[in-house]
Amino acid sequence: MEPLTLGALVALFTVLVLFSGISVGAGLLVVATGFLFFVDGARSLEALPELFFGELNSFALLSIPMFIIMGAAISSSRAGPDLYEALERWLTRVPGGLLVSNLGACALFAAMSGSSPATCAAIGKMGIPEMRKRGYPDEVAAGSIAAGGTLGILIPPSVTMIVYGIATETSIGRLFLAGVIPGLLLTLLFIAWAIFDTWRRGAAGVALSGIKYSWRQKFEILPRVLPFLAIIVGVLYALYGGIATPSETAAVGALLCIVVVMIVYKMVQPRALWAILRDSTRESVMILFIIGAAGVFSFMLSSLFITQSVAEWIGGLDVNRWVLMAIVNLFLLVAGFFLPPVAVILMSAPILLPIITAAGFDPYWFAVIVTINMEIGLITPPVGLNLYVINGIAPDISLKKVLFGSLPFVGCMIAAIVLLSVFPGLATWLPDFVMGKAI
């Protein structure tokens, strides 16, 4: 059978298996072992256990559970509500200020926790009722939080960027830096739309709550928020200052977050600490299992010459490189509709990266493009994880309203991709400035 035909069958069966409800990691293993057995026989399965564990035999992977512990410690405390309240106190007199403060809180909390669902839950529990009480439409209140939660996979430290770096063997530190300016750009685009939408609806009067906070009230909440921001800044400084590796900085950051949570929020009960470690372990194992399974899946694609044939076919297309990039973006967008970001990156990045670099695109710039596509997938059906999180927080707001409220922010993400395509230096300048040009 021709490799391209075989590749089409693999794609079809992968979609069918994953739609059956099986977990992503298990589904990839089922498809990989099944095609290897039927095409190459039972002997081809002998190396699979070694391949699976070989994918996990990387010191860089230690940063994933450490950053997850860091985020779980923050998510389990009142850091999210405190961060929201701090911004609300400082921005309450700005037209559209409550909406802006929600988006700002989402961006900061997402950067601290690295988890989109956790961000939606932490900020949404306070932000959505408060916005509705102030007269904001339900779709605006819900959609803004759903979109704001996606920023966590772009703004460093980002677990998604770590996975991309491991899958493509690129520098994690450089990937983190590549996400800084695009992350700020996307946050500013979200805020700009929020201010414009408030003005367009004539809701400036609604946005002003009438509550006046004294300078004392504005400053008294900062000591509960600033320690976490200081930890993030310290982790990034240690990483980019050459003081420690990503895994080492993640471990120190996780320890410091747990200590701050214990001191600031008095979470010293063994049950509370156990919950942090339990939830972190569960999420870490899920991601690491997908990584191992994706390694086996990639081996199957390579050993059956599917990867090479697809790359050769795409490379042979007589199209402009921007047309090629548009096709790749469309593929990533559709894949993000159905699969979580980690799975899409592990399955597609090793195949797409050689094609992208051969077309003259920067791999770190491409990482940002991939991540923004994955952000869109988090707020679009049928998977759209953030949509369901918001619906769980505010069940009286229909999924339809949450979706329509988040669509303008999808437009902001598409605008960000266009801006990054026109000005690729937005993603590449900071890594080159701090770490020198990549060889």
N, C-alpha and C positions, 0 to 999 in steps of 0.2 A: 504494500500500500504506500502511496506517495506521502511523504512527510507532511505536506500541507493539508492533505485530506485527513490524515491521522490527527493533525493539530485541530482541525475543525471538530472532529469527533471528541477529542479531549475537552475542548471548550464547551461543547454541548453537554457532555456527561458531567462536567464540573458544575455547570449551572444547575442541572437537574438534581445532583446530589446535594448541593448547598441549599437549594430550595426545599429539600425534603425536611429541613428542620434540624439536621445534624450539625454539630459544631463545626466551625471553619477548619480547625486543625484536623479533626477526625475525617472530615470530608476530603481534604487534600490527600491524606494518607490512603483513603479508600480508592480514590481515582488513580493515584500514582501506582499503588501496588497492583491494582486491577489491570491497567494497561501494560505494565511491565510483564506481568504474568502471561497475559494473552498474546503479547507480541514476541517477547524474548524467552518465555518459559520460566519455570520455577527457579532455575539457577540464578536468574537476574535479581532475585529477592534476597540473596545471601548478604549483600553489602548494606541493605537498608538500615538495620539497627546501628551499624557503625556510622552511616551517613547522618542519621537522625541525631545521635549524640555528638557527632563531630561538629554539627552546626551550632551546638550549644557550648562547645569547648572554646570560648572566647572570653578573655578578661574584660573586654569592652561591654559584654552583656551584663556584667554586674551593675552597671549604671542604671539599667532599667528598673530592677526591684528597688534600688536605693531612691531613685527619683519618685517612684510610685509611693514608697513609704513617706517620703517628704510631702507629697501631695495629700496622702491619706491623713497625715497628722494635722495638716491645715484644714482639710475638709471636715474632719471630725469635731473641730472646735467651732467657736463663734467668730472665727476670723472673717468669714464671708459676710455675715451681717454687720460686723464692726466696720469692715472696709466699705460696705455700701453706705452705712450711716455716716462715716467720716466724709465721704464724697458728697453725700446729700446735704450735710451741714455746710460745706464750703460752696456748693453750687446751687443752693436752693433759690437764690434770688436771680438766677440767670434764666431767661426765657428758654423753655425746653430743658431746664437744668436737671430735673428729675430723670428725664430720659437719658441725658448725657451722663449723669452720675451712675446710672445703671450700667451703661455701656462701658464707662471707665472702670467700674467695679468688676465687671465681667473680664475685661482685659487684664487687670492686675491679678485677680484671683485665678484666672486661667493660667497666667504665667507662673503663679506660685504653685498651683496644684497640678498643672499639666493634664487635667481631665475635663473634657467638655461636659459630660453628664453631671459631674460634681459641681461645676461652675453654675450650670443651669439650676440645679437643686438649691445650692447655697444662696445665690443672689435672687433667684426667682421666688423663693419662699417669702422674702420681705419685699422685693421690688415690685412684683406683679400686683399684690393687694394694694400697695401704696399708690401705684400709678392709677389703678382703677378707682381708688378713692378720690384721687385728684381730678378725675374726669377724662383720663386718657382712654381711647377706644381699646376694647379687649384685644384686638389683633395687634395693635401697636405695643401694648404692654407685654404680650406673650411672645410676639415675633422678635422683638428687640433682644430679649433675654436668650431666646433660642439661638439667634445669630451671634450674639456676644460670646456665648459659651464656646463657639468654634475656635476662637482666637488662641486657645490653649495649645493647639497642635502646631501653631506657627511661631508664637513668641517663645523664645528660649527661657528655661530649659524645656525641650520638647521631646517626649518619648518617641513620637513619630519620626522626628529627625534622626534620633539615635538608630531606629530601625532602618531608615533609609541608608545611613552611613554604614551599618553592618552589611546590608544587602548589596551595596555597591562598592564597598571597600573605600569609601571616601572619608575625609577628616570630619569627625563629629564636631570638634571645636569650630571649624570653618563653617559647617552647616548651621550651627547655632548663630554665628555672626551673620550669616546670609539671611536669617529670618528676622533679624532685629528691625531694620528699616522697613521691609515689607509689612511686618506686623504692626508697626506704628502707623504706616500709611493706611493699612486696612482699618485700623481703629479710628483714624481721623476721617476716613470716608464714611464709616458708620455714623460717627458723631455729626459730620456735615449733613448727612441725610436726615438724621434725627432733628437737627435744628431747622432745616428747610421744611421738613414735614410738619413740624409744630407750627411754623410760620404759615405754611400753605393751608393748614386746617383752621387758621385763625385761633389757635389754642394757646396763644401766649399767656392769656389771663389764667387759663387752666393750669399752665405749668408753674406759675408763681403760687406757692402754697400759702403765702401770708404769714408763715412762721419765720420769725427772726431769731437767729442764734447769736449769742454773744461770742466775743473772741475767746472767752474762757471755755465755753461749750465746744467751740471749734477745735481748740487745742487739747482738751482733756481726753479726747478719744484717740489721739494720735499714738500715745505710748502702747496701745494694744495692737496697732497696725504696723508701725514702723519697724519693729524687730523682724517681722517676716520679710519685709521689703529689703532690709539690711542683709538678711541671709541670702536672698536671691542675688543681690549685688555682689556679696562676698564670694558666692559660688562662681559667678561669672568672672570676677576678677582673678580668682585662683586658677580658673581654667585658662583664661587668655593671658594671664601673666606668667604662664609657664611654671606655676608653683606646684600644680598637681595634675593628674590625668582626670578625664571625665568620671571614671569610676571612683576615684579617691575623693573628688570634690562632691560627688553625689552622696557618698557615704557620710562625709562630714556634714553636708547640708541636711540629710535625713536625721542625724543625731541631734543637730542644733534645733531643728523644727520640733522634735519630740520634747526636748528640754524646754523650749519656749512655751509650748502648749501646756506643759506641766506647771510652769511658773506663772504664766499670764492667766491661764484659764483654770488653774487648780485641778487639772486632769491627772491626778496621781493614783486614782483607783486602778488596781490590776485589771479590772474588767474593761475599763476604757482603753488602756494600753493594749490589752489583748485584742480588742476589736480593731485597732489600727493595724496591728501585725497580721491578723487573720484576713482582713479585707485586702491588704497589700499582697499577701501571699497568693490569695485567690486570683487577683488580677495579673500578677507577675507570671504565675504558672500558665494562665491562659495565653498570654503573649508569647512566652517562651515555647509553649507547645506549638503555637502557630509557626514560630520561627523554625523549629525543628522539622515540622511537617512540610513547610514551604521549601526547605532544603531538599527533602526527598522528592517533592513535586518538581523542583528545578532539575534534579538529576534525571528524573524520568523524561522531561522535555528534551534535555540535552542528549541523553543516550539514544533516544528515538529520532534524533536529528530534527526535532520540531523547532527548537530555538534557532538553530543555524538557518533553517529553511525560511522561517518567518523573517528573520533579520535580513537575509539575502533578498527576499521578495520585496520587503519595504525599501531596502537600500537601492533596489533596481528600479523603483518607481521614478519615472521621469517627471517629477513635480518640483516646484519651488520649495525651498526648505521651510518657508512659513506655511505653505499648504500642508506639508508634512507635520509641522507642529500643530496645526489646527486639527488634523486627523488624530494625532496623539492625544490632544486635549479632549476631543470628543470621546475617545475611548476611555480615558481616565474618568471623565464625567459620568459616563454610563456605568462604568464599573463601580464608582463610588455610590451610585444609587442603590446598589444591591449588596455590597460587601463593606466591612469595616476598613478604615484606612490602613491598618497594619497588614491585613491580608492583601489588599490591592498593591501596596508597595512591595511586599515580599515576592508576589507573583509576577509583577510587571517590570519593576525597576531593573533587574539584571538583564532583561531582554531589551528594554527600550534604551538604556543608557548608551550602549555602543552605537546605536543608530543615531541618537541625539548628538553625541560628541562627534561622530563622523560628519554630521550635517553642520558642524561648526558652533553648536550651542554649548554653553558652560554647564558642567554637571551640577554645580551648586545653585546656579540660577534655575536649572530644571527642577531641583529639589523643592524650591519655593513654589514653582508652578504646580508641581504634583500636589503639594500640601494644600494649596488654595482650592484645587479641584476636590480634594478630600473634604475640605471644610464645607463645600457646597453639598456634598453627599450627606453630611450630617444633618442638614435641614431640608432635605428633599425626600419625598417618598420613593419607593415603598419602605425602605429601612428607616432613614431619617431619625436616628436615635434621639436627637435633641427634641424633636417634635413630640415624641412620646413621653419624654421626661417632663416637659412643660405641661402636657396634658394630664400627667399624673399629679403634678403640683396643683394645677387649677382645672379639675375635671369638668367644671361648668363652662370652660372655654373649649369649643369644639376643635378637633384637629384641623378642620378646614380653615378656621379663623387663625390658628397658629401658623399654618402654612402660608396663608395670604399675607399675614403680618411679617413673615420672614422673607418673602420674595423680593422686596426692594433691597434687602441686604445681599441677596444673591446677585442682584445687579451691581452692587458695590464690589463684590468679589470678582465679577467678570471685568469690571472697569479696572480693578487692580491688576489682573492678568494682562490686560491691554497696555496699561502703563508700564508694567515690567517688561513687556515685549518691546515697547518703544524705547524705554530707558533701562536696559538690563543692569546698568551700574547701580540701580537701587538695591539690587541683591548682591552684586559682586564687589562694590567699592569698599565696604567695611571689612570683609574678610581679607582683601588685598592690602588694605591700609594697616590692619593690625598684625596680620600673619605673613605678609608678603604675597606676591603673586604665586599662584599654584603652578607647579611645573607640569 
